[in-house]
Amino acid sequence: MLIRVNEKQFDEVLHKLKSMVYDYNSKIKEFGVYLKPYHIVYKNGKKYIYVGKYWYRLEKIRGKLRWIYLGKDKPIESMPNPPKIPNSTIIK
């Protein structure tokens, strides 16, 4: 399904979705894994934005934070369920 919105509406929706992920991540920080708030891919002149789709853990390597990819599925079953975010791709 394709939905067209203006820039202001787009920013509001993206902000709300990212806030849901940030709130969830603050609840699960003791597990040491995170739902990446957003991931941007540029391909064929288009910008694809994925919100709350990929799981990572953070590692500090030589003083730099690195996102270590864990997959699309919840890595630890005992964690609370992630927020209900539509499984869709945002194309800008």
Helices and strands as residue ranges (DSSP letters): H 7-27, G 29-31, E 34-35, E 38-43, E 46-51, E 55-61, E 64-71, E 90-91
